Amino acid sequence: MAALASALPFSTSSILASHADSIWLGDQMGSYRSKPISSGYRELDQQLPHGGWPPSVLTELLLANPGVGELRLLAPTLARITQAGKTVVLLAPPHIPFAAALAELGIDLTRVILIEADKPVDRIWAVEQALKSASFGALLCWLPQARADHLRRLQLAAAGGEGLTFVFRPLSAQDQSSPAPLRLVCKPSPAGRMSVEIIKRRGPVHVDPIVLPLSIPEILVKPLATRVLSKPVFSPPSYAVDRSALAATAARHRAALPA
């Protein structure tokens, strides 16, 4: 056996070193070909593979109900991505996000694209197209219904890019198998916080949930009347009309009409 081992061109350690992105040991954190992006929460980064959200893979966030704070959870990451000039795609959110709140959280709205799609097959197709974009920084997709083959297609598509891909699914999908290497259960906690439990990752099993203090935009805590009377988030477009030129054009048309 010793002679055979010495004759082999590669040792186990050399194979592990040369394929670090593809092979991981059960008692160690997995690695990825691109550098992870910090979540903005030190406690969460310590439990995520290599200290941040992993790129080029599917990350599942399982929610009891949409709108429990998933955008506020990802806001520090999305702010960093958009401020770096990358695009963030919001695909089929159940509710139109409040633009003023996103801006207050540091997200550059000029780098945010909102896509609406009703049918699951349309959403999968839109995801695949978005992941092919060179300016793609992060994709957030709400999938209340997703078959296993849909998720496999998303995982393959995500592997072709270098951005972050987040899929929001119902909490009921927790016990279903998924190709996503990273899965988290997210539940609201008192005082605007969120409990995050990592139920799947490339690394040791994580046991205790992490309670994170989410930022609450000031505009969301204002009384409703104040919000209504405040300046609109998007100012109505202004138009300038050259009335003299318009009158001259109308006169020419009248002159051309038969008597």
N, C-alpha and C positions, 0 to 999 in steps of 0.2 A: 504493500500500500504506500509506503514511504517513497519507493522508487517511482510509482505511478504518479503520486502527487507532485514529485519534483519534475516529472516530464511534462506535466500540464503547462500550457503556455500562460494561463491566467490563474491567479489565486482568487479565493473568495473575496478577500479584502480589495483586490484590484477591480474585480467586477462591480462590487458595491460602490467603489469610488468613481468608476467611469459611468455608472448608470444611476447616479444619485436621484435624478428626477423621476425615475421609473420604479425604483425599488426602495421600500422602506421596511424597517423592522418594527414589530408590534410594540416594543417598549420605547420607541423613539418617534419624534415628530417627522412627518413626511416633508419633502422639499419639492419645489417647483422651479421650472426653467426661468420664470420671470420673478422679479422681486415682489413680494407681497406688499400691499398697501395698508398702512395702519388704520385701525378702526376708529382711532381717536380716543379709545378707552384703554388705559394701561392694564386693568384687570382682565379685559377681554383679549387684548393682544398677547398676554402671557399664555393664554390657552389656545390661541389660533396657531396653525402651523407656521413656524418661522416668524411669528410676531405680527401677523396681519392677515387681511383677507387675501386668499390665494387667487391669483389670476389664472386664466386659461382653463378653469374648471367651473362646474355648476355648483352653486351654493344655495341650499334650500333654507328658507325661513318659514317655519310652520306657525301659523297664527290662528287663534281662536276665532277672531273676526278681523277682516281688513280694516285698516285705519286705527289700530291700537297703538301706533307710534313707530311703525316700521320705517317711515321716512325720516323721523327724528333720530332713530337709531343709526341710520346710514348717513345722516347729514354731514358729520365731520369728514367722512370719506368722499362724499359727493362734492363737497365744497373744495377739497384739495384737488379733485380731478378736474372740475370745471375751471378753477383758477389756473390750472396748468394748460388750459386751452383744449382739453379733450371734451368729447360729447357724452352726455348722459341721456339715455333713452328710457322713457317711461312708457311701457307697453300695457295697454288695457287696464289702467287703474280703475277700481270700482267707483271712485269719486274723483272729480277734477281737483288736483292739489291746489292749495291756497298759495298763489304765487308770492304774495307779500311775505308769508311766513317762510317760504323757501329762501327768499332773498335775505331775510333777516338772519337765517342760519348760515349765511355765507355762500350760498349756491348761486353761481352766475347763470341767470335765467336765459341769457343769449346762447348758452351751451346746452340747453335742455330741449329735447324733442319729445312731444307727446303723440303717441300713436294709439288710435282706437281700433279695436278688432273684436267682433262679437264671437265668432266661431272659434273653437279650439284649434282647428286645422289652420285657420288664418293667423292665429297668434303664433303658432309654431313656425309658419313660413316667414312671418315678419321678424321673428327672433333670428332666424338663420340669415336673413338679409342684413339685419342690423349688425350682426357679428362680423360681417365681411367688410364693414366700413373701416377705412384707414384711420378715421378720427375717433373711432369708438373707444370710449374710456370705461363706461359702465352701462350695463343693461339691467333694468328692473322690470320684471314681468310677473303679472298676477295671473295664476293659472288655477282657478277653482276646480277645474277638471283636467286631468292630465293622465294619459295612459303611459304604461311603462315604455312603449316604443317611442312615444313623444319625448319623454325625458332622455332616452338614449340618444335621440337625434340632437337634442339640445346640448348634451354633454359632448358629443362629437363636434358640433359646431363651435362650442366654447373653446375646445382644445385647439382650434385653428387660429384663435386670436390671442391677444395679450391683455385684454381688458378683464373687468370683473363682470360676472354674470350672476344675478340674484333672481331666484324664483320664489314667489310667495305662494304657499299652498295651505289648504286647511289643516287644522290641528289633527283632524281625523286621519290624515295620511301618515301620521307618525309611525304606525305599525306596518306600513307598506314598504316593500323593498324599493330602493331607489339607486340609480347609478351615480348620484351626486356624492362626491367624496366628503363633502362637509354639509351637515344638517344641524339646524338649531331650532329649538322650541322657544318661541318668544311669547311671554305673557305680561300684561300690564301689572304694575305694582303700585302701591299707594304713593302719593306725593309726586306723580308724574314720572315715576321710575319704570324700568322694565326688567323683568326676570328673563335671563337668557340661559338656556340649558343646551349644552353641546351633546347631541345624542349620537353623532357619527363624525369621525375625523380620522386622518391618517396619523395615528398616534395612540397613546394610552387612553383608556376609557376615562372620561371626565364625569365626575359624580355630582358635585354640588352645583346648583344654578348660580349664576353671577347676577347680582342686582346692580343695574347701571342707572346713574342719574342722567336722564335725558334733558337736553336743553328745551325750554318752552319759549317760543317766540313771544315777545311782549305783545304783539298785535293780537295773539290768541287769547290773552287774558284781559284785554280791554272789554268794557261793556259793549254789547251789541250795538247800542245806539251810537256810541262813539265811533265804531267801525263804519257804520252806515254813513255818518256825517263827515268822515275823514276823506282826504283826497283819494280818488280812485287809484287802484293799483296800476291800471293801464289807462293812460290819458287817451281820450278819443282823438282820432286822426284829424288834422286840420287840412283844409283844402284852399288853394288860392285860384280864383277864376279870373281870367283876363276878359272882362265884360266887353270891352271895345272890340277885341278880336272876335269874340263870340257873335256880336251884333253884325260885324262885317261878313262873317261866314254865312249867317242866316240871310243877309241881304243878297249875297251872290246866289244862293239856292233859290230865292224867290224870283230873281231876274231870269234864271234859267228855265223856270216853269213856263209851259206854253200858255198863251193868252186865252 
